[in-house]
Amino acid sequence: MEQNRQPVTVFGAAMTNAELPAGYHVENLTTLMQAVVTQYRDLLTEHEQGLWQRFQGLSAAGKSLFYRLLTRRGPLLRQDKLQYADIPDLNATLTELARCDMASINHPVDAELLLALLTRQELVQRFKPTGHNKLNKPQLLALILEQTDHTRILTTIQHAFPYVQAHYQDAFAMYQVCFFGNSHQNLAEFVIRDLGHVQYEQYRLCRDTRYFQTRQQIEHQIVYSNARQQLEDKMFLQDAAALITLAESLPRPDHHPHLQRRYQKTLLTIARQLERLQRPTEALRYYRLCDRHPSRERQVRILKQQGDLEAALHLCHAIESNGQHPEELEFVQRVLPQLNKALGHTAAQQTKPPAHRKPPQREFELTFPQSELAVEIQAAATLSDEQHSCHYVENTLFNGLFGLLFWDVIFTAIPGTFVNAFQRGPLDLNSEDFYPRRREPIESRLQTLRSASWREIVLQHYAAKFGRANAFVYWEGLGQELLQLALQRIPPQHLESLFRRMLRHPGLYRNGFPDLIRFSHHSYELIEVKAPGDKLQANQIRWFKHFQHTGIPASVCWVRWAERPT
């Protein structure tokens, strides 16, 4: 028997020809809440557990309407806007929700909230304010509030435009944070998956790998998410006092590694903005609470600016001895000579800076007429001939090979890394913690590069996982022809050196690869294409230094525009 199907809207944009079985939304909401109760019942309050208990007792229409009330925009919804085929008797269903304490109907609220439910035309028709002709809606609302008794506003709207508000919205927000581990994902993830727009890998989710271990961790997550939202407000960013208050209000996380990252990321953002607002002392205080890059670099800059050169020098030496982040180390190499000179240190006292020179590489030029076509595409076409096949790959090829070789390692459940079923990789994927927490299986897989089995692993994963979401794999940029050429022409020892570098910090080293790869019959070459006026970026220079050190063939193609005929 064919199921009733209905079109859906995701993130406010209608999906063309997209249909899902009737009731899909209730099933998804049930799945989310049941998963949270199963994993986190011991961390939920009695009120939050009550949401699940009451929801289970609703009729099918009641569950459907409650879903709509939870997910529609705004705390209040007009009843005349709630027209759904699977809710044949709206009044009876609203009465059911009210009886079960799942919603309130026409309860007294602030007049401004009520007026916002009406269109401009409806506001004018109902309240007939004087002098409204040239006012926009916010100005019109203010005028009506000034000219009309609030009791009249309430009774008028209750009679003409009855409204409803869902209960348990705070509890449902808690459910979503528990399920997704963040505040930016929502039930739309289910719809996107069900429509087939994204296929997610299947991995184990169980109690011993749950993201939150304590109630306090959940509450900290919510605080950090709210803080990040505040920091997106341009007006808020200009208020130094508000920034300091926010920083002081942030709770210190416990040993939870991901919450520590969120806390420090938020604090670093605040400190950097305080620097811009000429509040270096406060910025320095917050930088000192963080051990993540660029905390120490920013501290050195502030100390140097404040004239505390000895402290700046001492911190630079600490970075020299234990720094891990390449940007931090490169900064120290630049600033140490300046500090030593300013302090009058003799040559014997100074740390000898490394020789700064352009990383050696093969360079050549190509001349093209200016065109709307990207220079990388023009270069790839020019460099392809009977003996060579040139492809525009940028970061997709080596990231893709990495993702395919380590696919099962990436999706192995490690405590706290897989929070929900809608992830493209573990939560620590882009951090320096990724390798240490998986050292043994990673090293075992790297050993396969010294035999023929690695190619079989890559091809097996390509066939079995094609189309599934993996943060490293961009399927549209990794066709079979390109994959086969890469497996045949790139020596596995080159891949091992690249992968080991990527594993040091996947989030940092997954970018900066050359634009093109050019295959000949028995070899390959990486080529970075630079348009006129462009130059190598820091992450690209790092890779070229690595290519030189490991013997990986790489070159830079400098494009010149052909002179236009006069």
C-alpha positions as CSV (number, residue, x, y, z in Angstrom):
1,M,0.0,0.0,0.0
2,E,1.4,3.3,-1.0
3,Q,1.9,5.8,1.8
4,N,0.6,9.3,1.7
5,R,3.4,11.7,0.9
6,Q,3.7,15.4,1.4
7,P,6.1,18.2,0.3
8,V,8.4,19.6,2.9
9,T,10.2,22.8,3.5
10,V,13.7,22.9,5.0
11,F,15.3,26.1,6.5
12,G,12.5,28.2,4.9
13,A,13.2,27.0,1.3
14,A,10.8,24.7,-0.5
15,M,12.4,21.5,-1.8
16,T,11.4,21.0,-5.4
17,N,9.7,17.7,-6.0
18,A,10.7,16.6,-2.5
19,E,8.2,14.4,-0.7
20,L,8.3,12.4,2.4
21,P,5.8,9.9,4.0
22,A,3.1,11.5,6.0
23,G,4.0,11.5,9.7
24,Y,7.7,11.7,9.1
25,H,8.0,14.7,11.4
26,V,6.4,13.0,14.3
27,E,8.6,9.9,13.8
28,N,11.7,12.1,13.8
29,L,10.7,14.0,16.9
30,T,10.0,10.7,18.6
31,T,13.4,9.4,17.6
32,L,15.1,12.4,19.0
33,M,13.4,12.5,22.3
34,Q,13.5,8.7,22.9
35,A,17.3,8.8,22.2
36,V,17.9,11.5,24.7
37,V,15.8,9.8,27.4
38,T,17.6,6.6,26.8
39,Q,21.1,8.2,27.1
40,Y,20.5,11.0,29.5
41,R,17.5,10.2,31.7
42,D,19.8,10.5,34.8
43,L,20.8,14.0,33.8
44,L,17.3,15.3,32.9
45,T,15.1,17.2,35.4
46,E,11.7,15.9,36.4
47,H,10.2,18.7,34.2
48,E,12.3,17.6,31.2
49,Q,11.4,14.0,31.6
50,G,7.8,15.1,31.8
51,L,7.9,16.3,28.2
52,W,8.6,12.8,27.0
53,Q,6.0,11.2,29.2
54,R,3.3,13.7,28.2
55,F,4.2,13.5,24.5
56,Q,3.8,9.7,24.5
57,G,0.2,10.1,25.7
58,L,-0.9,12.4,22.9
59,S,-3.0,11.3,19.9
60,A,-1.3,11.2,16.4
61,A,-2.9,14.6,15.6
62,G,-1.7,16.0,19.0
63,K,1.9,14.9,18.4
64,S,1.8,16.4,14.9
65,L,0.5,19.7,16.1
66,F,2.9,19.8,19.1
67,Y,5.8,19.3,16.6
68,R,4.5,22.3,14.5
69,L,4.2,24.5,17.6
70,L,7.8,23.6,18.7
71,T,9.4,24.2,15.3
72,R,7.5,27.1,13.9
73,R,9.2,30.5,14.4
74,G,8.1,32.7,17.4
75,P,6.8,31.9,20.8
76,L,3.2,32.6,19.8
77,L,1.3,31.2,16.8
78,R,-2.0,32.3,15.3
79,Q,-4.5,29.5,15.2
80,D,-5.7,30.5,11.7
81,K,-2.1,29.8,10.4
82,L,-2.2,26.2,11.7
83,Q,-3.8,24.3,8.8
84,Y,-2.5,20.8,8.2
85,A,-4.0,17.8,6.4
86,D,-3.1,15.4,9.2
87,I,-4.9,17.6,11.8
88,P,-8.5,17.4,10.7
89,D,-10.0,19.0,13.8
90,L,-7.7,21.8,14.9
91,N,-9.9,22.9,17.8
92,A,-10.2,19.5,19.3
93,T,-6.4,18.9,19.0
94,L,-5.7,22.3,20.6
95,T,-8.0,21.4,23.4
96,E,-6.1,18.1,23.9
97,L,-2.8,19.9,24.1
98,A,-4.2,22.3,26.6
99,R,-5.7,19.5,28.7
100,C,-2.3,17.7,28.8
101,D,-0.6,20.9,29.7
102,M,1.4,20.9,26.4
103,A,0.1,24.3,25.2
104,S,-1.7,27.4,26.3
105,I,-4.5,29.0,24.3
106,N,-5.1,32.8,24.4
107,H,-3.2,33.2,27.7
108,P,-2.4,36.9,28.6
109,V,1.0,38.0,27.3
110,D,2.8,41.3,26.6
111,A,0.8,43.5,24.2
112,E,3.9,44.0,22.0
113,L,4.2,40.2,21.4
114,L,0.5,40.1,20.4
115,L,0.7,43.0,18.0
116,A,3.6,41.3,16.2
117,L,1.3,38.5,15.2
118,L,-0.7,40.8,12.9
119,T,0.2,42.2,9.5
120,R,0.5,45.9,8.9
121,Q,-2.9,45.9,7.2
122,E,-4.6,44.0,10.0
123,L,-3.1,46.4,12.6
124,V,-4.5,49.4,10.8
125,Q,-7.9,47.8,10.3
126,R,-8.3,46.6,13.9
127,F,-6.8,49.6,15.8
128,K,-7.2,52.5,13.4
129,P,-4.2,54.5,14.8
130,T,-4.0,58.2,13.8
131,G,-1.0,59.4,11.8
132,H,0.1,55.9,10.6
133,N,0.3,56.5,6.8
134,K,4.1,56.9,6.5
135,L,5.2,54.6,9.3
136,N,6.9,51.2,8.9
137,K,5.7,48.3,10.9
138,P,8.0,48.8,14.0
139,Q,6.9,52.5,14.1
140,L,3.3,51.4,13.7
141,L,3.5,49.0,16.6
142,A,5.0,51.7,18.8
143,L,2.2,54.1,17.8
144,I,-0.6,51.6,18.6
145,L,1.0,50.8,22.0
146,E,1.0,54.5,22.7
147,Q,-2.6,55.2,21.6
148,T,-4.4,52.0,22.7
149,D,-5.1,50.5,26.1
150,H,-3.3,47.2,26.5
151,T,-6.4,45.4,27.8
152,R,-8.2,46.3,24.6
153,I,-5.2,45.0,22.5
154,L,-5.4,41.7,24.4
155,T,-9.2,41.2,24.1
156,T,-9.2,42.3,20.4
157,I,-6.6,39.9,19.3
158,Q,-7.9,37.0,21.5
159,H,-11.3,37.4,19.8
160,A,-10.2,38.1,16.2
161,F,-6.9,36.2,16.0
162,P,-6.8,33.5,18.8
163,Y,-3.3,32.3,19.4
164,V,-1.5,29.4,21.0
165,Q,1.9,28.8,22.7
166,A,3.7,25.5,23.2
167,H,4.8,24.5,26.6
168,Y,8.1,22.7,27.3
169,Q,10.1,24.8,24.8
170,D,12.9,25.1,27.3
171,A,12.9,21.4,27.9
172,F,12.9,20.7,24.2
173,A,15.8,23.0,23.7
174,M,17.6,20.9,26.3
175,Y,16.7,17.7,24.4
176,Q,18.2,19.1,21.2
177,V,21.4,20.1,23.0
178,C,21.7,16.6,24.4
179,F,21.0,15.0,21.1
180,F,23.2,17.1,18.8
181,G,25.8,18.2,21.4
182,N,25.4,21.8,20.1
183,S,22.8,24.5,19.7
184,H,23.0,25.0,15.9
185,Q,21.7,21.7,14.6
186,N,18.0,20.9,14.8
187,L,15.3,18.6,13.5
188,A,15.9,19.8,9.9
189,E,18.9,17.4,9.9
190,F,16.5,14.5,9.9
191,V,14.7,15.9,6.9
192,I,17.9,16.5,4.9
193,R,18.9,13.0,5.6
194,D,15.5,11.5,4.7
195,L,15.4,13.4,1.5
196,G,18.7,11.8,0.5
197,H,20.6,15.1,0.3
198,V,23.1,13.8,2.8
199,Q,23.9,10.1,3.6
200,Y,25.6,9.7,6.9
201,E,27.9,6.9,8.0
202,Q,26.5,4.6,10.6
203,Y,28.6,4.5,13.8
204,R,28.0,3.4,17.3
205,L,26.2,5.6,19.8
206,C,25.9,4.2,23.3
207,R,25.8,5.3,26.9
208,D,29.6,4.9,27.5
209,T,30.4,7.2,24.6
210,R,27.8,9.9,25.3
211,Y,28.9,13.4,24.9
212,F,27.8,14.8,28.3
213,Q,28.7,12.9,31.5
214,T,27.2,15.5,34.0
215,R,24.4,18.0,34.1
216,Q,26.9,20.7,34.6
217,Q,28.5,19.9,31.2
218,I,25.2,20.4,29.5
219,E,24.6,23.7,31.1
220,H,28.1,24.8,30.2
221,Q,27.5,23.9,26.6
222,I,24.3,26.1,26.6
223,V,26.2,29.0,28.2
224,Y,29.0,28.8,25.6
225,S,26.5,28.6,22.7
226,N,24.6,31.7,24.0
227,A,27.9,33.5,24.4
228,R,28.9,32.7,20.8
229,Q,25.5,34.1,19.6
230,Q,26.2,37.3,21.6
231,L,29.6,37.6,19.9
232,E,27.9,37.7,16.5
233,D,26.1,41.0,17.4
234,K,28.1,43.9,16.0
235,M,26.8,46.3,18.5
236,F,27.7,44.0,21.4
237,L,31.3,43.7,20.0
238,Q,31.8,47.4,20.4
239,D,31.0,47.4,24.2
240,A,34.2,46.6,26.1
241,A,32.3,46.5,29.5
242,A,29.8,44.0,28.1
243,L,32.6,41.8,26.7
244,I,34.4,41.8,30.1
245,T,31.2,40.9,31.9
246,L,30.6,38.1,29.5
247,A,34.2,36.8,29.9
248,E,33.8,36.9,33.7
249,S,30.5,35.0,33.5
250,L,31.8,32.1,31.5
251,P,32.0,29.0,33.7
252,R,35.3,27.1,33.7
253,P,34.8,23.7,32.1
254,D,35.9,20.5,33.7
255,H,38.1,17.9,32.0
256,H,35.7,17.6,29.0
257,P,38.0,18.2,26.0
258,H,35.4,19.6,23.6
259,L,33.9,21.9,26.1
260,Q,37.4,23.2,27.0
261,R,37.9,24.0,23.3
262,R,34.5,25.8,23.2
263,Y,35.4,27.8,26.3
264,Q,38.8,28.8,25.1
265,K,37.5,29.6,21.6
266,T,34.9,32.0,23.1
267,L,37.5,33.5,25.5
268,L,40.0,34.0,22.7
269,T,37.3,35.8,20.6
270,I,36.6,38.1,23.5
271,A,40.2,38.8,24.2
272,R,41.0,39.6,20.6
273,Q,38.1,42.1,20.4
274,L,39.2,43.8,23.6
275,E,42.6,44.3,21.9
276,R,40.8,46.0,19.0
277,L,39.0,48.2,21.5
278,Q,42.3,49.3,23.1
279,R,41.9,47.3,26.3
280,P,45.1,45.3,26.3
281,T,45.4,44.7,30.0
282,E,42.0,42.9,30.1
283,A,42.8,41.1,26.9
284,L,46.1,39.8,28.3
285,R,44.3,38.5,31.4
286,Y,41.9,36.4,29.3
287,Y,44.6,35.2,26.9
288,R,46.5,33.8,29.9
289,L,43.5,31.6,30.7
290,C,44.0,29.8,27.3
291,D,46.6,27.5,26.1
292,R,45.4,27.2,22.6
293,H,46.8,29.1,19.6
294,P,46.9,32.1,19.1
295,S,46.9,32.8,22.9
296,R,50.7,33.0,23.4
297,E,51.3,34.9,20.1
298,R,48.8,37.5,21.2
299,Q,50.3,37.7,24.6
300,V,53.8,38.4,23.1
301,R,52.3,41.1,20.9
302,I,50.6,42.8,23.9
303,L,53.7,42.5,26.1
304,K,55.9,44.0,23.3
305,Q,53.4,46.8,22.9
306,Q,53.4,47.5,26.6
307,G,57.2,47.6,26.7
308,D,57.6,44.5,28.8
309,L,60.2,43.1,26.5
310,E,61.8,40.7,29.0
311,A,58.4,39.0,29.6
312,A,57.8,38.8,25.8
313,L,61.2,37.3,25.3
314,H,60.7,34.7,28.0
315,L,57.4,33.7,26.5
316,C,59.0,33.4,23.0
317,H,61.6,31.1,24.4
318,A,58.8,29.0,25.9
319,I,57.1,28.8,22.5
320,E,60.5,27.8,20.9
321,S,60.9,24.9,23.4
322,N,57.4,23.5,23.4
323,G,55.4,25.1,20.6
324,Q,53.3,22.8,18.4
325,H,51.4,25.1,16.2
326,P,53.3,26.2,13.0
327,E,51.9,29.7,13.0
328,E,53.0,30.2,16.5
329,L,56.6,29.0,15.7
330,E,56.8,31.1,12.6
331,F,55.7,34.1,14.6
332,V,58.5,33.5,17.1
333,Q,61.1,33.2,14.4
334,R,60.1,36.7,13.1
335,V,59.8,38.5,16.4
336,L,62.8,37.1,18.3
337,P,65.4,39.1,16.4
338,Q,63.4,42.3,17.1
339,L,63.2,41.6,20.8
340,N,66.9,40.7,21.1
341,K,67.9,43.9,19.2
342,A,65.6,46.0,21.4
343,L,67.1,44.5,24.5
344,G,70.6,45.1,23.3
345,H,71.6,41.4,23.5
346,T,74.9,40.5,22.0
347,A,75.2,38.0,19.3
348,A,76.3,35.3,21.8
349,Q,73.1,35.9,23.8
350,Q,70.8,35.7,20.9
351,T,69.1,32.6,19.5
352,K,70.2,32.4,15.9
353,P,67.1,32.8,13.7
354,P,66.7,30.3,10.9
355,A,67.6,31.5,7.5
356,H,64.5,33.0,5.8
357,R,64.4,32.3,2.2
358,K,61.8,31.4,-0.4
359,P,61.3,27.6,-0.5
360,P,63.1,26.3,-3.6
361,Q,60.7,25.0,-6.2
362,R,60.4,24.6,-9.9
363,E,58.8,27.7,-11.4
364,F,57.4,28.4,-14.9
365,E,55.2,30.9,-16.6
366,L,52.1,30.5,-18.7
367,T,50.4,33.4,-20.7
368,F,46.7,33.5,-21.1
369,P,44.2,36.1,-22.4
370,Q,42.1,37.4,-19.6
371,S,38.9,35.3,-19.3
372,E,36.0,34.6,-17.1
373,L,37.4,31.0,-16.9
374,A,39.4,30.4,-13.7
375,V,43.2,30.4,-14.3
376,E,43.5,27.0,-12.7
377,I,41.1,25.5,-15.3
378,Q,43.0,27.3,-18.1
379,A,46.3,26.0,-16.8
380,A,45.0,22.4,-16.5
381,A,43.8,22.5,-20.1
382,T,47.1,23.9,-21.3
383,L,49.2,21.4,-19.4
384,S,47.3,18.4,-20.7
385,D,48.5,16.7,-23.8
386,E,49.1,13.2,-25.2
387,Q,51.7,12.4,-22.6
388,H,50.1,14.2,-19.6
389,S,46.8,14.3,-17.8
390,C,46.3,17.4,-15.7
391,H,43.5,17.7,-13.1
392,Y,42.3,20.6,-10.9
393,V,42.2,19.1,-7.5
394,E,43.3,21.7,-4.9
395,N,42.6,20.1,-1.5
396,T,40.2,17.4,-2.6
397,L,42.6,14.7,-3.8
398,F,44.8,14.2,-0.8
399,N,42.0,14.8,1.6
400,G,39.9,12.3,-0.2
401,L,42.7,9.7,-0.2
402,F,43.2,10.3,3.5
403,G,39.5,9.9,4.2
404,L,39.2,6.7,2.1
405,L,42.3,5.1,3.6
406,F,41.4,5.9,7.2
407,W,37.6,5.7,6.8
408,D,37.0,3.0,9.5
409,V,39.5,4.7,11.8
410,I,37.7,8.0,11.5
411,F,34.3,6.6,12.3
412,T,35.4,4.4,15.2
413,A,33.5,5.4,18.3
414,I,35.7,7.0,20.9
415,P,34.1,8.4,24.1
416,G,32.6,11.8,23.4
417,T,33.4,12.0,19.7
418,F,30.1,10.9,18.2
419,V,27.2,12.7,19.7
420,N,24.4,12.1,17.1
421,A,23.8,10.4,13.8
422,F,24.4,13.5,11.7
423,Q,28.2,13.9,11.8
424,R,30.7,13.9,9.0
425,G,33.4,12.8,11.4
426,P,34.3,12.8,15.1
427,L,34.2,16.0,17.1
428,D,38.0,15.9,17.6
429,L,38.7,15.5,13.8
430,N,40.2,18.9,13.3
431,S,42.2,19.0,16.5
432,E,45.7,17.9,17.4
433,D,44.1,15.3,19.7
434,F,42.9,13.2,16.7
435,Y,46.1,11.2,16.2
436,P,47.1,10.5,19.9
437,R,43.6,9.1,20.7
438,R,43.9,6.7,17.7
439,R,47.6,6.1,17.5
440,E,47.5,2.3,17.3
441,P,44.9,1.8,14.5
442,I,46.4,4.8,12.5
443,E,49.9,3.4,12.7
444,S,48.6,0.0,11.7
445,R,46.9,1.5,8.7
446,L,50.0,3.6,7.7
447,Q,52.0,0.3,7.6
448,T,49.8,-0.9,4.8
449,L,51.3,1.8,2.6
450,R,54.4,-0.4,2.6
451,S,52.6,-3.2,0.9
452,A,50.0,-3.5,-1.9
453,S,47.0,-3.8,0.5
454,W,46.5,0.0,0.9
455,R,45.2,0.3,-2.6
456,E,42.6,-2.4,-2.0
457,I,41.5,-0.7,1.2
458,V,41.0,2.6,-0.6
459,L,39.1,1.0,-3.5
460,Q,36.9,-1.1,-1.1
461,H,36.0,2.0,0.9
462,Y,35.4,4.0,-2.3
463,A,32.9,1.3,-3.6
464,A,31.2,0.6,-0.2
465,K,31.0,4.2,1.1
466,F,30.4,6.1,-2.1
467,G,28.2,9.2,-1.5
468,R,28.4,9.0,2.3
469,A,29.3,12.0,4.3
470,N,33.0,12.2,5.4
471,A,34.6,15.5,6.3
472,F,37.6,14.6,4.2
473,V,35.9,13.3,1.1
474,Y,34.4,15.5,-1.6
475,W,32.9,12.9,-3.9
476,E,32.2,15.2,-6.8
477,G,35.9,15.9,-7.0
478,L,37.1,12.3,-6.7
479,G,36.1,10.5,-9.8
480,Q,37.2,6.9,-10.6
481,E,39.7,8.0,-13.3
482,L,41.4,10.5,-11.0
483,L,41.4,8.0,-8.2
484,Q,43.0,5.2,-10.3
485,L,45.7,7.6,-11.6
486,A,46.5,8.7,-8.1
487,L,46.8,5.1,-6.9
488,Q,49.0,4.1,-9.8
489,R,51.3,7.1,-10.1
490,I,51.8,8.6,-6.5
491,P,54.4,6.6,-4.6
492,P,53.0,5.3,-1.3
493,Q,56.0,6.7,0.6
494,H,54.9,10.2,-0.6
495,L,51.4,9.6,0.7
496,E,52.7,8.4,4.0
497,S,54.7,11.6,4.5
498,L,51.7,13.7,3.5
499,F,49.4,11.8,5.8
500,R,51.7,11.9,8.8
501,R,51.9,15.7,8.4
502,M,48.1,15.9,8.1
503,L,47.7,13.8,11.2
504,R,49.7,16.3,13.3
505,H,46.7,18.7,13.1
506,P,44.0,17.6,10.5
507,G,42.2,20.9,10.8
508,L,45.3,22.9,9.9
509,Y,47.0,20.7,7.3
510,R,44.0,19.8,5.2
511,N,44.3,23.1,3.4
512,G,47.1,24.6,1.2
513,F,47.6,21.8,-1.3
514,P,48.5,22.9,-4.8
515,D,45.8,23.5,-7.3
516,L,46.7,20.9,-10.0
517,I,48.1,17.4,-10.3
518,R,49.8,16.5,-13.6
519,F,50.2,12.8,-14.3
520,S,52.7,11.4,-16.9
521,H,53.0,7.7,-17.8
522,H,55.0,6.8,-14.7
523,S,55.0,9.9,-12.4
524,Y,53.2,12.9,-11.2
525,E,53.8,16.6,-10.3
526,L,51.8,19.0,-8.1
527,I,51.4,22.5,-9.5
528,E,50.2,25.7,-7.7
529,V,48.7,28.2,-10.1
530,K,49.1,31.9,-9.3
531,A,47.2,34.6,-11.2
532,P,48.9,38.0,-11.8
533,G,49.3,39.8,-8.5
534,D,48.8,36.7,-6.4
535,K,51.4,35.1,-4.1
536,L,52.0,32.0,-2.1
537,Q,50.1,32.0,1.2
538,A,51.6,30.8,4.5
539,N,49.9,27.4,4.5
540,Q,51.1,26.8,0.9
541,I,54.7,27.8,1.7
542,R,54.6,25.2,4.5
543,W,53.6,22.5,2.1
544,F,56.2,23.5,-0.4
545,K,58.9,23.3,2.3
546,H,57.6,19.8,3.1
547,F,57.6,18.8,-0.6
548,Q,61.2,19.9,-0.9
549,H,62.2,18.0,2.2
550,T,60.5,14.8,1.2
551,G,61.3,14.9,-2.6
552,I,57.7,15.3,-3.6
553,P,57.6,16.9,-7.1
554,A,56.0,20.3,-7.0
555,S,56.1,23.6,-8.9
556,V,54.6,27.0,-9.1
557,C,53.0,28.3,-12.3
558,W,52.9,32.1,-12.6
559,V,50.2,33.2,-15.0
560,R,50.7,36.3,-17.1
561,W,47.9,38.0,-19.0
562,A,48.4,38.2,-22.7
563,E,48.6,41.7,-24.1
564,R,45.5,42.7,-25.9
565,P,46.0,43.6,-29.5
566,T,45.8,47.3,-30.2
